[in-house]
Amino acid sequence: MRLEDRVAIVTGGGGGLGQGISLCLAREGAHVVVADWQLEAAEGVADKVRRAGRKALAVPVDVRKDADCRNMVEATLAEMGRLDILVCNAGVDGLPRDDSKEPPLIENIREEDWNLVVDVNLKGVFLCNRAVVPYFKKQKSGRIVNISSVAGRQGVEFLAPYAATKAAVISLTQSVALQLAPYHVNVNAVCPGIIWTPMWERLASYASRAMPDFTGVPPEDVFKTIVQVMIPFKKPQTPEDIGNAVVFLASDEAAEITGQALNVCGGMKMN
């Protein structure tokens, strides 16, 4: 096992992508702290980690709040006795928080929706990274994997707030990697492609009611069409695909890799 007895925190661990990452880490021997604002969802994933034979802890966290992020780290150290890996996976899509039928143009984006996606997707990564830094510096080791997106590699017409924050996550990852390199801490990002998770289901539902090309099309068919058009491999990615990339970047095999953003997208973005 590549991560035998190492301890990992996964934020957004109660969701579809977070569950996939958590279980991949557990299968490689890591004990997992499942952190999520929905504690019941986190507990469900933690139970699956335990059934895989590893220790698990479910922790409630709102990544927008500094105190929550610090408490998450303290709870991990108190329960597990150490911390080796941080995976910043918590995120939101930036779509309207209602059943809006407005096209997703910049002039229709409400300030409160913009603020939410920035607070979760960017500020949340910053606060969680900051919370682990003192401990990683002291032990002179650690792995940080920030979940960005291929949307952070290029503009996305209908996801401007999301794409902007995911691009910023890549830049933040590189800056933190430079700062922590003297302490032998590796900091990287993973850029997922298109995955059928609750977030993408919501996006497809929005497209079917608000985007002219997809009006009235069932969400599942919207998703399939986007996959066929945008991904050279003509198939979506899975949470396990992303989890496998996280495992690699958290392992000793990636000891000489830092400040990188790894695309896991079936060729959707090649750079």
C-alpha positions in Angstrom: 0.0 0.0 0.0 1.4 3.4 -1.0 -0.1 5.4 1.9 0.1 2.9 4.7 -1.0 4.5 8.0 -0.8 8.0 6.7 -3.6 10.4 7.7 -5.5 12.4 5.2 -8.1 15.2 5.5 -10.6 15.4 2.6 -12.8 18.5 2.6 -16.1 18.1 0.8 -15.6 14.5 1.7 -19.3 13.7 2.0 -20.1 14.4 -1.7 -19.7 12.2 -4.7 -16.2 13.3 -5.7 -15.1 13.5 -2.1 -16.3 10.0 -1.4 -14.4 8.6 -4.4 -11.2 10.4 -3.2 -11.7 9.2 0.4 -12.1 5.6 -0.6 -9.2 5.6 -3.0 -7.0 7.0 -0.1 -8.3 4.3 2.2 -7.7 1.5 -0.3 -4.0 2.6 -0.4 -3.7 2.4 3.4 -4.6 5.9 4.6 -6.7 6.8 7.5 -9.2 9.4 6.5 -10.8 12.5 8.1 -14.0 13.2 6.1 -14.8 16.9 6.5 -18.0 18.3 5.2 -20.6 20.9 6.1 -23.2 18.1 6.0 -22.1 15.9 8.9 -24.5 13.1 8.1 -23.0 12.7 4.6 -19.5 12.8 6.1 -20.5 10.1 8.6 -21.7 7.9 5.7 -18.4 8.1 3.9 -16.5 7.6 7.1 -18.4 4.3 7.7 -17.3 3.1 4.3 -13.7 4.0 5.1 -13.9 1.9 8.2 -15.4 -1.0 6.3 -12.3 -0.8 4.1 -10.3 -1.5 7.2 -9.0 2.0 7.9 -9.6 4.5 10.7 -12.0 7.3 9.9 -13.3 10.5 11.5 -16.2 12.7 10.3 -15.8 16.4 11.1 -18.3 19.2 10.4 -16.6 22.1 8.6 -17.6 25.2 6.7 -14.5 26.0 4.7 -15.5 29.6 4.5 -14.8 30.0 8.3 -11.2 30.1 9.6 -12.2 28.7 13.0 -13.8 25.7 11.4 -10.7 25.0 9.3 -8.4 25.2 12.3 -10.7 23.1 14.4 -10.7 20.5 11.7 -6.9 20.2 11.8 -6.9 20.1 15.7 -9.6 17.4 15.7 -7.5 15.4 13.3 -4.4 15.6 15.4 -6.3 14.9 18.6 -8.0 11.8 17.1 -5.3 10.4 14.7 -2.1 11.8 16.3 -0.7 13.0 13.0 -1.5 14.6 9.7 0.2 13.8 6.4 -2.2 14.8 3.5 -4.7 17.6 2.9 -7.1 17.3 0.0 -9.1 20.5 -0.6 -12.1 19.2 -2.5 -15.0 21.3 -1.1 -16.6 23.3 -3.9 -19.8 24.8 -5.4 -20.7 25.4 -9.0 -21.7 29.1 -8.8 -25.1 28.7 -10.4 -28.1 30.6 -9.1 -29.3 29.2 -5.8 -32.9 28.9 -7.1 -34.8 27.7 -10.2 -33.6 30.6 -12.4 -34.2 30.4 -16.1 -31.9 33.3 -17.0 -29.1 32.6 -19.4 -25.8 32.3 -17.4 -24.4 35.6 -18.8 -22.1 37.9 -16.8 -24.8 40.5 -16.5 -27.2 38.0 -14.9 -24.8 36.8 -12.2 -26.0 38.0 -8.8 -23.4 39.3 -6.4 -24.5 36.8 -3.7 -23.9 33.9 -6.1 -20.5 35.3 -7.0 -19.5 35.7 -3.4 -20.6 32.2 -2.5 -18.5 30.5 -5.1 -15.4 32.7 -4.3 -15.8 32.0 -0.6 -16.1 28.3 -0.9 -13.9 27.5 -3.9 -11.0 30.0 -3.3 -11.2 31.3 0.2 -11.9 27.8 1.5 -8.8 26.4 -0.2 -6.7 29.3 1.2 -8.0 28.8 4.8 -7.5 25.1 4.7 -4.0 25.4 3.3 -3.2 28.0 5.9 -4.5 25.8 8.7 -2.1 22.9 8.0 1.0 24.9 7.2 2.3 25.3 10.7 2.1 21.6 11.3 3.6 20.6 8.0 6.5 23.1 8.5 7.2 21.7 11.9 7.3 18.1 10.8 9.1 19.1 7.5 6.8 16.9 5.4 3.3 16.8 4.0 1.2 16.7 0.9 -1.4 19.2 -0.2 -3.7 18.4 -3.1 -6.1 21.2 -4.2 -8.9 20.2 -6.5 -9.2 22.6 -9.3 -10.9 21.9 -12.7 -10.2 21.9 -16.4 -12.5 25.0 -16.2 -9.6 26.6 -14.5 -7.5 26.1 -17.6 -9.8 28.0 -19.9 -12.8 30.2 -19.8 -16.2 28.6 -19.6 -19.1 30.5 -21.1 -21.7 29.4 -18.7 -19.6 29.0 -15.5 -17.7 32.3 -15.2 -17.5 32.4 -11.4 -16.6 28.7 -11.1 -13.9 28.9 -13.8 -12.4 32.1 -12.3 -12.0 30.5 -8.9 -10.6 27.3 -10.3 -8.0 29.2 -12.2 -7.1 31.1 -9.0 -6.7 27.8 -7.2 -4.0 26.7 -9.7 -2.2 30.0 -9.1 -2.5 29.7 -5.3 -1.3 26.1 -5.5 1.9 27.2 -7.3 2.5 30.1 -4.8 2.1 27.8 -1.8 4.3 25.2 -3.4 7.1 27.7 -3.7 6.7 28.8 -0.1 6.7 25.2 1.3 9.4 23.7 -0.9 12.1 24.4 1.7 10.1 22.3 4.2 9.8 19.3 1.9 6.0 19.8 1.5 4.6 19.0 -1.9 1.7 21.1 -3.1 -0.2 20.2 -6.3 -3.6 20.5 -7.9 -5.8 18.1 -9.8 -8.0 19.3 -12.6 -11.0 17.0 -13.1 -12.9 16.9 -16.4 -16.6 16.0 -16.5 -18.0 13.7 -13.8 -21.7 12.8 -13.1 -21.9 14.0 -9.6 -24.7 16.0 -7.8 -22.9 19.2 -9.0 -23.0 18.2 -12.6 -26.6 16.9 -12.3 -27.5 20.4 -11.1 -25.6 22.0 -13.9 -27.3 19.8 -16.5 -30.7 20.6 -15.0 -29.9 24.3 -15.2 -28.8 24.0 -18.9 -32.0 22.2 -19.8 -34.1 25.1 -18.6 -31.9 28.2 -19.2 -29.6 27.5 -22.2 -31.1 27.7 -25.7 -29.1 24.7 -27.1 -30.5 22.4 -24.4 -33.9 23.8 -23.5 -36.2 20.9 -22.6 -33.5 18.3 -23.0 -33.4 15.8 -20.0 -30.4 16.5 -17.8 -28.8 13.1 -18.4 -28.9 13.7 -22.2 -27.4 17.2 -21.7 -24.6 15.6 -19.8 -24.0 12.8 -22.4 -24.0 15.4 -25.3 -21.4 17.6 -23.5 -19.2 14.5 -22.9 -19.4 13.5 -26.5 -18.6 17.0 -27.8 -15.8 18.0 -25.4 -13.9 14.8 -24.4 -11.7 13.0 -27.0 -12.2 9.7 -25.1 -16.0 10.1 -25.4 -16.6 9.1 -21.9 -17.0 10.9 -18.5 -14.5 10.7 -15.7 -15.4 9.0 -12.4 -14.7 10.0 -8.8 -12.3 7.1 -8.7 -10.3 8.5 -11.6 -9.7 11.7 -9.6 -9.1 9.7 -6.4 -6.3 7.7 -8.2 -4.6 11.0 -9.2 -4.8 12.3 -5.6 -3.3 9.0 -4.3 -0.4 9.4 -6.8 0.3 13.0 -5.8 0.1 12.1 -2.1 2.5 9.1 -2.5 6.3 8.8 -2.4 6.2 8.2 -6.2 5.4 12.0 -6.5 8.2 13.1 -4.3 9.7 15.3 -7.0 6.5 16.8 -8.2 5.3 20.1 -6.8 3.5 23.2 -8.1 1.8 21.2 -10.8 -1.8 20.9 -12.0 -2.6 17.5 -13.3 -5.5 17.2 -15.8 -7.7 14.1 -15.5 -10.1 14.8 -18.2 -9.9 12.2 -21.0 -8.0 14.7 -23.2 -10.5 17.5 -22.8 -7.6 19.9 -22.1 -4.0 19.1 -23.2 -1.4 21.1 -21.4 
